[in-house]
Amino acid sequence: MRIHYNSLRDFLARLESEGELIRIKEKVSPILEVTEITDRICKSSDGGKAILFENVDGSDPRLNNSGTGVPVLINTFGSKKRMAMALGVNDVEEVARDIQELIELKPPQNLIEKIKFLPRLFEISHYPPKIITGKATCHEVVLTGDEIDLFKFPILKCWPLDGGRFITLPVVFTKSLKSGKRNVGMYRMQVYDKKTTGMHWHIHKDGAMHYDEYRKAGKRMEVAVAIGTDPVVTYAATAPLPYGIDELLFAGMIRKTGVELVKCKTIDMEVPATAEIVLEGYVEPEELREEGPFGDHTGYYSLKGDYPVFHITAITHRKNLIYSTTIVGKPPMEDCYMGKATERIFLPMLRALNPEIVDIDLPWEGVFHNCVIVSMKKRYPMHARKLMTSLWGSGQMSFSKMILTVDDGINVHNYREIASILLNNINIEKDIFITEGILDVLDHSAPNPLYGSKVGIDATKKIEGEGREGGMRNAECGVRSFEPATHSIKDMILDIENINIPIGNERTEMLFISIKKNKPYHVKSLAEELSKIISADCAGILIVLDNDVDINNISMVTWKIFNNVDPKRDFYFVDRRLIIDATRKWKEEGHARDWPPEIVMDLEVKKNIDMRFSKTAL
């Protein structure tokens, strides 16, 4: 029996009953302190626990009978177990199986089949959302006019360089001007003042498409924002559904019952009836305002940009409300578990378009739009390249910067196995190809915003007609053979800070090198010097990083590669050795865009939390 929650509070009660909730009673600030504590907990084993901060400084104590202001709920989805609990299942694969069954559903052909189909038809009839009448709990308190004040709520400033406070878990409702179809998305909202916020609609997103319709028509666009919905609705707002598919219908499919909606008070929109908070308002067609920076899920700050302004006409909320939020930053964090659920749930849709797909993996280090590992049933020459091209044309897969294909039977979730397959099967001169296309708005490595280069790597076994042998090196020349000489290499090339040989004894060997970069195109000159010392028959792949990167931490190195590399610019050969330049790019190297800073918490905030909380408590 699928569990469904009528509200966030139902889910909160289950989290507590199953030991998945920590209550923190000590007073904390929504400015950086909530982030620092949460970051430590969500990076602990298996994502830690969900957290309810019961005493958050600065919020209006009249909004909650506790006398300590509005409690903040965070890290709600931040483990494999809680993600499944949020969707009312024991394993998110159950939702994937539901989608697979719907894809394979065939219309009944005779009377007996029609009779057998009736129970399923009855179940499906319960999926659509339904509008209720009467007073909803989200309307227990209604604020309009001068009563509207966003600063009564414990909205977080997450990271030191953020442009202000941000609403980070909003479920945003819009309607198409042309079709009237609803979209439910999740877009961060920077608080400007008591009554206005930014609306961070990326150009590729459905909310931005709706805004563009209103902007071209010169019309004001009504928008509603629900905060603290039942967990399935919150997840559905993040789901990469095809354009025009109602996210609330998708939520109803997961819940096995429709989402109850209620009419807004000041605009013609509907919102979940049990939401903790609802913001009603509008966006003007030509009004833009600077938004950002914001410490984003890439682990870097997304830079300032001009975005639409959301004007609030009413705030409605439940009595004794709970403020639901999240933080994003260097992985792993709460959003990683949501992304992993999406990986599993939407696999049947990808298979429907590309039947050769066996499985996929989206590594955390790739922040879900920089790397895809896919296993496939290969049938003919260049089949892997055909699959990559297809994925680059499929919905949000089109943002993927790197796609790696492996054969059926390879476990795409075993990264050590994948690394071995990669280094033994590929011919680095023939099995890596570079193309161009759209990129996620948050990508900072490409020379131009919104588009750049992509890399496809075919690590499948070669079949008749492809004529390419995997691997490339002299069997007598293993990287381990010169491992003792790494110190002398550092002595010979003084700019090298450190050398790591992450995986040895593979046909194509790989080196990580960190350097103190002090001139433009430093990596290329270093690679040329190295080629005089180490034959290209050894260390066929050289990955170069800045000296502030711990190159013994493979996860960190991988994260840097996916974030900092534009393949067309940063993959090149020196004496048959593949060089991958994962260093920061300078304007003097032709990278005209600003390179964003990494997210790092203020040292004073960290010290303050250390003094007030024991390590075991966090």
C-alpha positions in Angstrom: 0.0 0.0 0.0 1.5 3.3 -1.1 1.8 5.8 1.8 0.8 9.4 1.0 0.9 12.5 3.1 -1.7 15.1 3.2 0.8 17.7 4.3 4.4 18.4 5.3 3.4 17.9 8.9 2.3 14.3 8.2 5.7 13.6 6.8 7.4 15.3 9.6 5.6 13.1 12.1 6.7 10.0 10.2 10.3 11.2 10.1 10.3 11.6 13.9 8.6 8.3 14.6 11.3 6.5 12.5 14.2 8.3 14.2 15.0 10.3 11.1 14.7 13.8 12.7 17.0 15.9 14.9 15.5 18.8 16.9 18.0 21.6 17.6 16.7 23.8 20.4 19.6 26.2 20.8 19.1 29.6 19.2 20.8 29.9 15.8 20.9 32.6 13.1 19.4 32.2 9.7 22.4 34.1 8.5 25.0 31.4 7.7 24.7 29.5 11.0 21.8 27.2 9.8 23.9 26.5 6.7 27.1 25.6 8.6 25.3 23.2 10.9 23.3 21.6 8.1 26.3 21.2 5.9 28.1 19.2 8.5 25.1 17.0 9.2 24.2 16.3 5.5 27.9 15.4 4.7 27.9 12.8 7.6 27.3 9.1 7.0 24.3 8.4 4.7 23.3 12.0 4.7 22.7 12.4 8.4 19.2 13.2 9.7 16.5 15.7 8.8 16.8 18.8 11.1 14.2 20.9 12.8 15.7 24.2 14.1 13.2 25.2 16.8 14.7 28.5 17.8 15.8 30.6 14.8 16.7 34.2 15.5 14.9 37.0 13.8 11.6 35.5 12.8 8.3 36.8 14.3 7.4 34.8 17.4 3.8 35.6 16.9 3.8 33.3 13.9 4.3 30.3 16.2 2.9 29.5 19.6 6.3 28.3 20.8 7.4 31.8 21.5 10.8 31.2 19.8 9.7 32.1 16.2 9.2 30.0 13.2 11.0 26.6 13.2 13.1 25.7 10.1 12.9 22.3 8.6 15.9 21.2 6.4 17.7 18.2 5.0 14.3 16.5 4.7 15.1 14.6 1.5 18.8 14.2 2.4 19.3 10.4 2.5 18.3 7.4 0.3 15.9 6.3 3.1 14.2 9.6 3.5 13.9 10.2 -0.2 12.0 6.9 -0.5 9.9 7.8 2.6 9.1 11.1 1.0 7.6 9.4 -2.0 5.7 6.9 0.2 7.7 3.9 -0.9 10.4 1.5 0.4 12.5 2.1 -2.7 12.3 4.8 -5.4 12.5 2.0 -8.0 8.8 1.3 -7.2 8.0 4.7 -8.8 10.1 3.8 -11.8 8.2 0.5 -12.1 4.9 2.5 -12.1 6.2 4.6 -15.0 7.3 1.5 -16.8 3.9 0.0 -16.5 2.2 3.2 -17.8 4.6 3.3 -20.8 3.8 -0.4 -21.6 0.0 0.1 -21.0 -2.0 -1.2 -24.0 -5.7 -0.4 -24.7 -7.9 -3.5 -24.1 -8.9 -5.3 -27.3 -11.9 -7.3 -26.2 -14.6 -7.5 -23.5 -12.6 -9.6 -21.0 -9.5 -7.3 -21.3 -11.8 -4.3 -20.8 -13.2 -5.8 -17.6 -9.7 -6.5 -16.4 -8.6 -3.0 -17.2 -11.3 -1.4 -15.1 -9.4 -1.5 -11.7 -6.4 0.2 -13.3 -8.6 2.8 -15.0 -10.3 3.5 -11.7 -6.8 3.9 -10.0 -5.6 6.3 -12.8 -8.8 8.4 -12.5 -7.6 9.4 -9.0 -4.3 10.9 -10.2 -5.4 14.4 -11.4 -5.4 17.2 -8.9 -8.8 18.4 -7.5 -9.9 21.8 -6.4 -11.7 21.9 -3.0 -14.0 24.5 -1.6 -14.2 25.9 2.0 -11.4 27.2 4.1 -8.1 25.4 3.6 -5.3 25.2 6.2 -3.0 27.3 4.0 -5.5 30.1 4.5 -5.7 30.0 8.3 -3.8 33.4 8.3 -4.1 35.9 5.4 -1.8 38.9 5.2 -2.3 41.7 2.6 -1.2 45.3 2.2 1.1 46.6 4.9 0.9 43.2 6.7 3.1 41.6 4.1 6.6 41.3 5.4 9.0 38.5 4.2 11.4 39.4 7.0 9.0 37.9 9.5 10.0 34.5 8.2 13.4 32.8 8.9 14.6 33.0 5.3 18.3 31.9 5.0 21.4 33.7 3.8 23.1 30.5 2.9 26.7 31.4 2.0 29.0 34.3 2.8 29.1 35.8 -0.8 25.3 35.4 -1.4 23.6 38.5 -2.6 21.1 38.3 0.3 18.5 35.9 1.7 17.1 33.3 -0.6 13.9 31.2 -0.6 15.4 27.9 -1.7 12.6 25.3 -1.7 9.7 27.2 -3.4 7.1 25.4 -5.4 6.4 28.0 -8.1 3.0 27.9 -10.1 2.6 29.6 -13.4 0.2 29.2 -16.4 0.8 29.5 -20.1 -0.8 32.5 -21.6 -1.4 30.6 -24.8 -2.7 27.2 -23.6 -3.6 27.9 -19.9 -1.5 24.8 -19.0 0.0 24.9 -15.5 3.7 24.5 -14.8 5.1 23.7 -11.3 8.8 24.4 -11.0 11.4 25.2 -8.4 13.4 28.4 -8.9 15.3 30.2 -6.2 14.0 33.6 -5.0 16.2 36.3 -3.7 14.4 38.5 -1.1 14.8 42.2 -2.1 12.5 43.8 0.5 9.3 43.0 2.4 7.2 42.6 -0.7 9.5 41.7 -3.6 11.8 38.9 -4.6 13.7 37.8 -7.7 12.4 35.0 -9.8 15.4 33.0 -11.0 13.9 31.5 -14.2 16.6 29.9 -16.3 16.1 30.5 -20.0 15.7 26.8 -20.7 13.0 26.2 -18.1 9.2 26.0 -18.5 8.6 28.9 -16.1 10.8 31.1 -18.3 8.8 30.0 -21.4 5.6 31.1 -19.7 7.2 34.5 -18.8 8.3 35.0 -22.3 4.7 34.6 -23.6 3.5 37.3 -21.2 6.5 39.5 -21.9 5.9 39.4 -25.7 2.2 40.2 -25.1 3.0 43.0 -22.7 0.9 41.5 -20.0 1.3 41.1 -16.3 1.9 37.5 -15.2 0.3 36.0 -12.1 2.5 33.7 -10.0 1.9 31.7 -6.9 4.5 30.2 -4.7 3.9 27.4 -2.1 6.5 26.7 0.6 6.3 23.6 2.7 4.0 21.3 0.6 3.6 17.6 1.0 7.0 16.0 0.0 5.8 14.5 -3.2 4.6 17.9 -4.5 8.0 19.4 -3.6 9.8 16.6 -5.4 7.5 16.9 -8.4 8.5 20.5 -8.8 12.1 19.4 -9.5 11.2 16.6 -11.9 12.4 16.9 -15.5 9.0 16.2 -17.1 8.4 16.9 -20.8 6.9 20.3 -21.5 3.2 20.4 -21.0 3.0 17.5 -18.6 1.4 18.7 -15.3 3.7 18.1 -12.4 0.7 17.8 -10.1 -0.6 14.9 -12.2 2.8 13.3 -11.8 2.6 13.8 -8.1 -0.9 12.2 -8.1 0.6 9.2 -9.9 3.3 8.8 -7.2 0.8 9.4 -4.3 -2.0 7.3 -5.9 -4.3 10.1 -5.1 -4.7 13.6 -6.5 -3.3 16.7 -4.8 -5.9 18.9 -3.2 -5.8 22.5 -4.4 -7.5 25.7 -3.3 -8.0 29.0 -5.1 -5.7 31.8 -4.2 -7.0 34.9 -2.5 -5.8 37.7 -4.8 -4.9 36.0 -8.1 -6.5 33.4 -10.4 -4.3 30.5 -9.4 -4.6 27.3 -7.4 -2.1 26.0 -4.8 -1.8 23.0 -2.5 -4.4 23.4 0.2 -2.1 22.2 3.0 1.0 24.3 2.2 2.7 25.9 5.1 3.1 29.2 3.3 1.7 30.7 0.1 3.0 33.8 -1.7 0.6 35.3 -4.2 1.7 37.9 -6.7 2.7 38.9 -10.2 5.6 39.6 -12.5 5.7 42.6 -14.8 6.6 41.9 -18.4 9.6 44.2 -18.7 10.9 44.6 -15.2 14.2 43.0 -14.4 16.5 43.4 -11.5 20.0 42.2 -10.6 19.9 38.9 -8.8 22.7 37.0 -7.1 25.4 35.9 -6.4 24.2 32.6 -4.9 26.2 29.6 -3.6 24.8 27.0 -6.0 24.7 23.2 -6.2 27.7 23.2 -8.5 29.8 24.1 -5.4 30.5 27.5 -7.0 28.7 30.8 -6.8 26.4 31.5 -9.7 27.2 35.1 -10.6 24.9 38.1 -10.8 22.3 38.4 -13.5 19.1 40.2 -14.4 15.9 38.3 -13.6 12.2 39.1 -13.3 10.9 40.7 -10.1 8.1 39.0 -8.2 5.6 41.4 -6.4 3.7 39.9 -3.5 0.0 40.8 -3.2 -0.8 38.4 -0.3 0.9 35.9 2.1 -1.2 33.2 3.5 0.0 30.6 5.9 -1.0 27.9 8.4 -1.1 28.7 12.1 2.1 27.6 13.9 3.8 27.4 10.6 7.0 25.5 9.7 9.4 27.0 7.2 10.8 24.4 4.9 14.0 25.1 3.1 17.3 23.6 1.7 20.9 24.5 1.1 23.0 23.6 -1.9 26.8 23.6 -2.3 29.7 21.2 -2.8 28.3 17.7 -3.0 27.1 15.6 -1.4 24.1 17.6 -0.1 20.4 17.1 0.2 19.8 17.8 -3.5 22.1 14.9 -4.4 19.6 12.4 -3.1 16.7 14.1 -5.0 18.8 13.9 -8.1 19.6 10.2 -7.6 15.8 9.6 -7.2 15.3 11.3 -10.5 18.0 9.2 -12.1 16.1 6.0 -11.2 12.6 7.3 -11.7 13.1 8.6 -15.2 15.2 5.8 -16.5 12.1 4.1 -18.1 11.4 7.2 -20.1 15.0 7.3 -21.4 14.7 3.6 -22.3 11.4 4.2 -24.2 13.3 6.7 -26.4 16.5 4.7 -26.6 15.8 0.9 -26.1 19.5 0.1 -26.2 20.0 1.7 -22.7 20.5 -0.8 -19.9 21.2 1.6 -17.0 22.5 5.1 -16.2 24.4 6.8 -13.4 24.7 10.5 -12.7 27.6 10.9 -10.3 27.3 13.5 -7.6 30.6 14.9 -8.7 29.0 15.8 -12.0 26.3 17.8 -10.2 23.7 16.0 -12.4 24.2 17.9 -15.6 28.0 17.5 -16.2 28.3 13.7 -16.4 26.2 10.7 -17.6 27.5 7.1 -17.4 25.3 4.8 -19.5 25.5 1.1 -20.2 24.1 -0.2 -23.5 23.3 -3.2 -25.7 25.6 -2.4 -28.6 24.5 -3.9 -31.9 26.4 -2.1 -34.7 29.4 0.1 -35.4 29.1 3.6 -34.0 26.1 2.6 -32.0 27.5 4.2 -28.9 28.0 7.5 -30.7 24.4 7.4 -32.0 23.2 6.9 -28.4 25.2 9.8 -27.1 23.8 12.1 -29.8 20.3 11.0 -29.0 20.7 11.8 -25.3 22.1 15.2 -26.1 18.8 15.9 -27.8 16.6 14.6 -25.0 15.1 17.0 -22.5 17.4 18.0 -19.7 19.9 15.4 -20.8 20.8 18.0 -23.4 22.7 19.9 -20.7 25.1 17.0 -20.1 28.7 18.0 -20.7 30.2 14.4 -20.7 28.6 11.1 -21.7 30.5 7.9 -21.2 29.2 4.6 -22.7 30.0 1.1 -21.5 28.8 -2.3 -22.4 25.8 -4.2 -21.1 26.8 -6.1 -18.0 29.0 -3.3 -16.6 27.8 -1.9 -13.3 27.5 1.8 -14.0 27.3 2.6 -10.2 30.7 1.0 -9.5 33.1 3.8 -10.2 36.2 1.7 -9.7 35.0 -0.8 -12.3 34.0 2.1 -14.7 37.5 3.6 -14.3 39.1 0.3 -15.2 36.9 -0.2 -18.2 37.6 3.3 -19.4 41.3 3.0 -19.1 41.5 -0.5 -20.7 38.9 -0.2 -23.5 39.5 3.3 -25.0 41.8 4.4 -27.7 42.3 8.0 -26.5 43.0 9.2 -30.0 39.8 7.7 -31.6 37.2 7.0 -28.9 36.9 10.5 -27.6 34.9 12.9 -29.7 33.9 16.5 -29.1 30.7 18.3 -30.1 28.9 21.5 -29.2 25.5 22.3 -27.8 23.5 23.9 -25.0 24.8 23.9 -21.4 23.2 24.5 -18.1 23.0 28.2 -17.2 25.2 27.5 -14.2 28.1 26.1 -16.3 31.1 28.5 -15.8 33.8 26.8 -17.8 32.6 27.4 -21.4 33.8 30.6 -23.1 30.2 31.7 -23.7 27.2 31.4 -21.4 24.5 28.9 -22.2 26.4 26.9 -24.8 29.7 25.2 -25.3 31.5 22.0 -26.0 30.7 18.5 -24.9 32.7 15.3 -24.9 31.6 11.7 -25.7 33.7 8.8 -24.6 33.1 5.4 -26.1 34.4 2.7 -23.6 32.4 -0.1 -25.2 34.3 -3.1 -26.6 35.1 -2.7 -30.3 33.1 -4.8 -32.8 33.6 -5.7 -36.4 33.5 -2.6 -38.5 34.9 -0.2 -35.9 38.5 -1.3 -36.3 39.8 0.3 -33.1 41.8 -1.5 -30.5 41.3 -0.5 -26.9 44.3 0.7 -24.9 47.4 2.1 -26.3 50.5 1.4 -24.3 53.6 -0.7 -24.2 52.9 -3.5 -21.8 56.4 -3.1 -20.3 55.8 0.5 -19.4 53.4 0.8 -16.4 53.0 4.0 -14.4 54.0 2.2 -11.3 57.4 1.7 -12.9 58.2 5.4 -12.5 56.2 5.9 -9.3 59.4 6.1 -7.2 60.7 8.8 -9.6 57.8 11.3 -8.9 60.0 13.2 -6.4 62.7 13.7 -9.0 60.1 14.8 -11.6 59.0 17.5 -9.1 62.6 18.5 -8.7 63.0 18.8 -12.4 59.7 20.7 -13.0 59.5 23.1 -10.0 56.0 24.3 -10.8 54.6 20.8 -9.9 53.2 20.8 -6.4 52.1 17.2 -6.2 51.7 14.0 -8.3 49.2 11.2 -7.8 48.9 8.0 -9.7 45.2 7.1 -8.9 44.9 3.8 -10.7 47.9 1.7 -11.8 48.5 -1.2 -14.1 45.9 -0.3 -16.7 46.5 -0.3 -20.4 46.1 3.5 -20.6 47.7 5.0 -17.5 46.6 8.3 -15.9 48.4 10.9 -13.8 47.0 13.7 -11.6 49.3 16.7 -11.2 48.7 19.9 -9.3 50.6 23.1 -10.2 51.0 26.6 -8.9 49.7 28.2 -12.0 51.5 31.5 -12.5 51.2 32.3 -16.2 48.7 31.9 -19.1 48.7 28.5 -20.8 50.9 27.2 -18.0 49.4 23.7 -18.4 50.4 23.3 -22.0 54.0 24.4 -21.3 54.2 22.0 -18.4 52.9 19.1 -20.5 55.6 19.9 -23.1 58.3 19.8 -20.4 56.9 16.5 -19.1 56.9 14.9 -22.5 60.7 15.3 -22.5 60.9 13.3 -19.2 58.2 10.7 -19.5 57.4 8.9 -22.7 53.9 9.2 -24.1 53.8 5.4 -23.9 53.5 5.9 -20.2 50.8 8.0 -18.5 48.6 8.4 -21.6 46.3 10.8 -19.8 47.5 13.7 -17.8 45.0 15.7 -15.7 46.3 19.0 -14.3 44.7 20.9 -11.5 45.4 24.0 -9.3 47.6 23.6 -6.3 44.7 24.2 -3.9 43.1 20.8 -4.9 43.8 17.7 -2.9 44.7 15.4 -5.8 44.7 12.4 -3.5 40.9 12.9 -3.2 39.6 11.3 -6.3 36.0 12.6 -5.7 37.3 16.2 -5.4 39.4 15.8 -8.6 36.5 14.4 -10.5 34.3 17.3 -9.3 36.9 19.8 -10.5 37.2 18.2 -13.9 33.5 18.2 -14.5 33.1 21.8 -13.4 36.2 23.4 -14.8 36.7 21.9 -18.2 35.4 23.0 -21.6 36.4 19.9 -23.7 37.0 21.8 -27.0 39.5 24.1 -25.2 40.8 21.9 -22.4 41.3 18.5 -24.1 44.3 18.3 -26.3 47.3 16.2 -27.2 51.0 16.8 -26.5 53.2 14.0 -28.0 50.2 11.6 -28.2 49.4 12.2 -24.5 45.9 13.4 -23.7 46.1 16.6 -21.6 43.0 17.6 -19.6 43.4 21.1 -18.2 41.1 21.4 -15.1 42.7 24.6 -13.7 40.9 27.9 -13.4 40.9 29.8 -16.7 42.3 33.3 -16.9 41.1 36.2 -19.1 44.7 36.2 -20.5 43.9 32.6 -21.8 40.9 33.9 -23.7 38.3 33.1 -21.1 36.5 36.5 -21.0 33.8 35.5 -18.5 34.3 35.9 -14.8 35.4 32.7 -13.1 33.2 32.3 -10.0 34.6 31.6 -6.5 34.2 28.3 -4.8 31.8 28.1 -1.9 33.6 28.4 1.4 32.1 29.2 4.8 33.4 32.1 6.9 36.0 30.8 9.4 34.4 32.8 12.2 31.1 31.1 11.6 32.8 27.7 11.7 34.6 28.6 15.0 31.4 29.9 16.5 29.6 26.6 15.7 32.5 24.6 17.0 32.3 26.4 20.3 28.6 26.1 20.8 28.0 22.5 19.5 29.9 19.3 20.2 31.1 17.3 17.2 28.9 14.3 18.3 25.8 16.5 18.3 26.4 17.4 14.7 
